[in-house]
Amino acid sequence: MKEICRGAECDLKSIKMKPEIKLVQLSSNMPDKNVFRSHSMYIGRIDHRHIYRVLIKVPLSDIPENAVIVKATLKLSAISRGYGDVYKAYLVTQKWSKCAVTWNTQPSFHPEVFAVANECNSQPVLDSAVPIQNIFMRRAIKYKFDITDIVRGWMTGSYQNRGLLLKNNESKNCRFIKIIADQRNYCAPVVEIKYAVQCGCTCEVIPTQFVESVETVDVTNQFSYSEVKDVSLAKTVTVFIHNSGTGTIAATLQISPDGIHFADDNGIQVLPGTNAAVVPYIFAKYMRVALTTVEPGSESTATIWYQVQK
């Protein structure tokens, strides 16, 4: 039997993770060399003989199958760059091995499935793993790729997870960035994935219901009481009172935990021929209205509406 959950009981639990990614440098000037260990890597074109790309593997095995991907972001830090250009993370469509892939054996990619980098605020480069003589900028420039749709596709099976290829259009010289690649560096590339875990129950939407009851009470100088109402499932309660008599009515909402022992809550006075509304200040399981006339010896008649959302 499946559990039925209702409303707020079925909230998704949000989790943020950083999978251990793998990077490989692809270099046109070293077309047969496999490079996956490096303090830094290039993306883009320095000149016609030096064109660089980076392959990234993004493992998702730690994410539950029923997870809902909320946000996925690839973050890079550039420590030097040429002229400004557009950098993209393309969906890779063929298998490749981190320890074997080269420029000449690089996998194909989908030219229409990609994420575009946004340049963000810079931050200091403090890690000694990056030789200072290679740093053209004293502050690393952050690049962020919103890869949410790609990761969702990997999780749903719309795409096979063969990783990402980072490149620009490679048509002009001196359009490149040099990124920190050492995973020991706090500025190293990272993929942040935020996902939510669905509960295993069957969710049922319970609509708000409107419930109304009406009663009439004769009122004198002695206290009269309305019927006791169970309002334990009520979201909101409003009591309307119409005074159809000649004496002013003092009406007090009374609340109770057991329907027997009552305490005063909120009260109003209702002039002859008028209407008034009152709501309880304090929640309790049971409620009633205590009524009496204000003027000595006077009598009146009260019509009471209970209107409840539950």
C-alpha positions as CSV (number, residue, x, y, z in Angstrom):
1,M,0.0,0.0,0.0
2,K,1.4,3.4,-1.0
3,E,1.6,6.2,1.5
4,I,-0.5,9.2,0.7
5,C,1.2,12.5,1.5
6,R,-0.4,15.8,1.6
7,G,0.9,19.3,0.8
8,A,3.9,20.4,2.9
9,E,4.6,16.9,4.0
10,C,5.9,16.1,0.5
11,D,8.5,18.9,0.3
12,L,11.6,18.0,-1.8
13,K,14.9,17.8,0.0
14,S,17.5,20.0,-1.7
15,I,21.1,18.7,-1.8
16,K,24.3,20.3,-3.3
17,M,27.2,18.2,-4.4
18,K,30.5,18.6,-6.3
19,P,31.4,15.4,-8.3
20,E,35.1,14.6,-8.8
21,I,35.6,15.7,-12.4
22,K,38.4,14.7,-14.8
23,L,40.1,17.0,-17.3
24,V,42.2,16.3,-20.4
25,Q,44.1,18.9,-22.5
26,L,43.7,18.6,-26.3
27,S,46.5,20.4,-28.3
28,S,46.7,20.8,-32.1
29,N,50.5,21.3,-31.8
30,M,50.8,18.0,-30.0
31,P,48.1,16.0,-31.8
32,D,49.2,12.6,-30.5
33,K,50.0,13.5,-27.0
34,N,47.7,12.6,-24.1
35,V,47.8,15.3,-21.3
36,F,45.6,14.9,-18.2
37,R,48.1,16.0,-15.5
38,S,48.8,19.7,-15.6
39,H,48.7,22.7,-13.3
40,S,47.0,24.7,-16.1
41,M,45.3,24.1,-19.4
42,Y,44.4,26.3,-22.4
43,I,41.1,26.8,-24.2
44,G,41.0,28.6,-27.6
45,R,43.5,29.7,-30.3
46,I,46.8,31.3,-29.7
47,D,47.8,31.1,-33.4
48,H,47.0,28.7,-36.3
49,R,49.5,26.1,-34.9
50,H,48.3,26.3,-31.3
51,I,44.6,25.5,-30.8
52,Y,43.4,24.1,-27.5
53,R,40.4,22.3,-26.2
54,V,39.6,20.7,-22.8
55,L,37.5,17.5,-22.2
56,I,35.7,17.1,-18.9
57,K,34.2,14.0,-17.4
58,V,31.4,14.6,-14.9
59,P,30.4,11.4,-12.9
60,L,26.8,11.4,-11.7
61,S,26.7,8.0,-10.0
62,D,26.2,9.5,-6.5
63,I,23.0,11.2,-7.6
64,P,19.8,9.1,-6.9
65,E,17.9,8.0,-10.0
66,N,14.7,9.8,-8.8
67,A,16.5,13.1,-8.2
68,V,15.3,16.3,-9.7
69,I,18.1,18.5,-11.0
70,V,17.5,22.0,-9.8
71,K,20.8,23.7,-10.9
72,A,24.1,22.6,-12.4
73,T,27.0,24.9,-12.9
74,L,30.6,24.4,-14.3
75,K,33.0,26.9,-12.9
76,L,36.5,27.7,-14.2
77,S,39.2,30.2,-13.2
78,A,41.4,31.8,-15.9
79,I,44.8,33.1,-14.9
80,S,45.6,34.6,-18.3
81,R,43.8,35.3,-21.5
82,G,44.0,36.8,-24.9
83,Y,41.3,39.0,-26.5
84,G,37.7,38.5,-25.4
85,D,35.8,35.7,-27.0
86,V,32.8,33.3,-26.4
87,Y,33.5,30.0,-24.7
88,K,31.1,27.1,-24.8
89,A,30.8,23.7,-23.1
90,Y,29.5,21.2,-25.8
91,L,27.8,17.9,-25.2
92,V,30.2,15.1,-26.1
93,T,28.6,12.3,-28.1
94,Q,31.3,9.6,-28.2
95,K,33.2,7.6,-25.6
96,W,36.8,8.6,-24.7
97,S,39.4,7.5,-22.2
98,K,41.1,10.1,-20.0
99,C,44.4,8.2,-20.3
100,A,44.4,7.8,-24.0
101,V,42.5,10.6,-25.8
102,T,44.5,13.1,-27.9
103,W,43.7,15.8,-30.4
104,N,43.7,13.3,-33.2
105,T,41.4,10.9,-31.4
106,Q,39.1,13.4,-29.7
107,P,35.4,12.4,-29.6
108,S,32.7,14.2,-31.6
109,F,30.3,16.7,-30.0
110,H,26.8,18.0,-30.6
111,P,27.1,21.4,-32.2
112,E,23.7,22.5,-31.1
113,V,23.8,21.3,-27.4
114,F,26.0,23.6,-25.4
115,A,26.3,26.0,-22.5
116,V,27.8,29.5,-22.9
117,A,30.3,30.8,-20.3
118,N,29.4,34.0,-18.3
119,E,32.4,36.0,-17.0
120,C,32.1,36.6,-13.3
121,N,34.0,38.6,-10.6
122,S,37.7,38.0,-10.3
123,Q,39.4,36.6,-7.2
124,P,43.0,36.5,-6.0
125,V,45.2,33.5,-7.1
126,L,46.9,32.4,-3.9
127,D,47.9,28.8,-4.5
128,S,51.6,28.1,-4.9
129,A,50.9,25.2,-7.2
130,V,50.6,27.7,-10.0
131,P,54.1,29.1,-10.9
132,I,54.0,32.9,-10.6
133,Q,55.9,33.4,-13.8
134,N,53.0,31.8,-15.7
135,I,50.4,34.2,-14.3
136,F,49.6,37.2,-16.5
137,M,46.8,38.4,-14.2
138,R,47.1,38.6,-10.4
139,R,43.4,37.9,-10.1
140,A,41.7,34.8,-11.6
141,I,38.7,35.5,-13.8
142,K,35.8,33.3,-13.1
143,Y,33.8,31.7,-15.9
144,K,30.5,30.0,-15.2
145,F,28.6,27.7,-17.5
146,D,25.0,26.9,-16.8
147,I,24.9,23.2,-17.7
148,T,21.5,22.4,-16.0
149,D,19.7,21.3,-19.1
150,I,22.6,19.0,-20.1
151,V,22.8,17.4,-16.7
152,R,19.1,16.9,-16.7
153,G,19.4,15.2,-20.0
154,W,22.1,12.9,-18.6
155,M,19.9,12.0,-15.7
156,T,16.7,11.3,-17.7
157,G,18.6,9.4,-20.4
158,S,17.9,12.0,-23.2
159,Y,21.6,12.3,-23.6
160,Q,24.4,9.8,-22.8
161,N,26.9,11.1,-20.3
162,R,30.1,11.3,-22.3
163,G,31.2,14.5,-20.7
164,L,31.8,18.1,-22.1
165,L,34.1,19.7,-24.6
166,L,35.3,23.2,-23.9
167,K,36.2,25.4,-26.9
168,N,35.6,28.7,-28.6
169,N,35.1,29.2,-32.4
170,E,38.9,29.0,-33.0
171,S,38.8,31.3,-36.0
172,K,41.0,34.2,-34.8
173,N,44.5,34.3,-33.2
174,C,45.0,35.3,-29.6
175,R,41.5,34.3,-28.5
176,F,42.2,32.0,-25.5
177,I,42.1,31.6,-21.8
178,K,44.5,29.7,-19.5
179,I,42.6,28.0,-16.7
180,I,43.8,26.5,-13.4
181,A,43.5,22.7,-13.8
182,D,45.2,21.4,-10.6
183,Q,42.5,19.8,-8.5
184,R,44.5,20.7,-5.4
185,N,44.0,24.4,-6.1
186,Y,41.0,26.1,-4.6
187,C,40.4,27.8,-8.0
188,A,40.3,24.5,-9.8
189,P,37.4,23.7,-12.2
190,V,34.4,22.5,-10.3
191,V,30.9,21.3,-11.2
192,E,28.2,22.2,-8.6
193,I,25.0,20.3,-8.9
194,K,22.0,21.1,-6.8
195,Y,19.2,18.5,-6.8
196,A,16.1,17.5,-4.9
197,V,15.1,14.1,-3.8
198,Q,11.4,13.1,-4.3
199,C,9.6,11.2,-1.6
200,G,8.5,7.7,-2.4
201,C,4.9,8.2,-1.7
202,T,1.9,9.0,-3.9
203,C,1.1,12.7,-3.6
204,E,-2.6,13.7,-3.4
205,V,-3.6,17.4,-3.7
206,I,-6.3,18.2,-1.1
207,P,-8.3,21.2,-2.2
208,T,-9.5,23.8,0.3
209,Q,-13.1,23.2,1.4
210,F,-15.7,25.8,2.4
211,V,-18.0,24.8,5.2
212,E,-20.9,26.9,6.5
213,S,-23.5,26.5,9.3
214,V,-26.2,28.8,10.6
215,E,-28.1,28.9,13.8
216,T,-30.4,31.3,15.7
217,V,-30.1,32.0,19.4
218,D,-32.5,33.9,21.7
219,V,-30.5,36.3,23.9
220,T,-31.3,37.8,27.3
221,N,-29.4,39.1,30.3
222,Q,-28.6,35.5,31.1
223,F,-25.8,33.9,29.1
224,S,-27.0,31.9,26.1
225,Y,-24.6,29.7,24.1
226,S,-24.4,28.6,20.5
227,E,-23.8,25.0,19.5
228,V,-20.2,23.7,20.1
229,K,-18.2,23.4,16.9
230,D,-15.3,21.2,16.2
231,V,-12.8,23.4,14.3
232,S,-9.8,21.2,14.6
233,L,-9.3,20.8,10.8
234,A,-10.1,24.5,10.1
235,K,-7.5,26.7,8.4
236,T,-9.6,29.9,9.0
237,V,-12.8,30.5,11.0
238,T,-15.0,33.6,10.8
239,V,-18.2,34.1,12.9
240,F,-20.8,36.5,11.6
241,I,-23.5,37.7,14.0
242,H,-26.7,39.5,13.0
243,N,-28.8,41.2,15.7
244,S,-32.4,41.2,14.7
245,G,-33.7,42.3,18.1
246,T,-33.9,45.6,20.0
247,G,-31.1,45.1,22.6
248,T,-27.4,45.3,22.1
249,I,-25.7,41.9,22.2
250,A,-22.3,41.2,23.7
251,A,-20.9,38.1,21.9
252,T,-17.7,36.3,23.1
253,L,-16.0,33.5,21.3
254,Q,-15.1,30.7,23.7
255,I,-12.5,28.0,23.0
256,S,-12.0,24.6,24.5
257,P,-9.7,21.6,24.3
258,D,-12.4,19.0,25.0
259,G,-15.8,20.7,24.3
260,I,-16.6,20.9,28.0
261,H,-14.2,23.4,29.6
262,F,-14.3,26.7,27.8
263,A,-12.2,29.9,28.1
264,D,-13.0,33.4,26.7
265,D,-11.2,34.4,23.5
266,N,-12.3,37.4,21.4
267,G,-15.4,39.4,21.8
268,I,-17.6,42.1,20.1
269,Q,-20.8,44.1,20.7
270,V,-23.5,43.9,18.0
271,L,-26.0,46.8,17.9
272,P,-29.7,46.2,17.1
273,G,-30.3,45.7,13.3
274,T,-26.5,45.4,12.5
275,N,-24.0,42.7,11.6
276,A,-20.6,42.1,13.0
277,A,-17.8,39.6,12.4
278,V,-15.3,38.1,14.8
279,V,-12.4,35.6,14.5
280,P,-10.6,33.6,17.2
281,Y,-7.2,34.8,18.4
282,I,-6.1,31.4,19.7
283,F,-6.4,27.9,18.0
284,A,-8.3,25.2,19.9
285,K,-10.2,22.1,18.9
286,Y,-13.7,23.3,19.9
287,M,-15.4,26.7,19.8
288,R,-18.7,28.3,20.7
289,V,-20.3,31.7,21.1
290,A,-21.5,33.1,24.5
291,L,-24.2,35.8,24.1
292,T,-25.9,38.2,26.5
293,T,-27.7,41.5,26.2
294,V,-26.0,44.6,27.5
295,E,-29.0,46.7,28.7
296,P,-30.7,45.4,31.9
297,G,-34.0,43.5,31.1
298,S,-33.5,43.6,27.3
299,E,-33.9,40.8,24.9
300,S,-32.8,40.1,21.4
301,T,-32.3,37.5,18.7
302,A,-28.9,36.6,17.2
303,T,-28.4,34.8,13.9
304,I,-24.9,33.2,13.8
305,W,-23.0,32.1,10.7
306,Y,-19.9,29.9,11.0
307,Q,-17.8,30.1,7.9
308,V,-14.8,27.8,7.8
309,Q,-12.0,26.9,5.3
310,K,-10.6,23.4,5.9
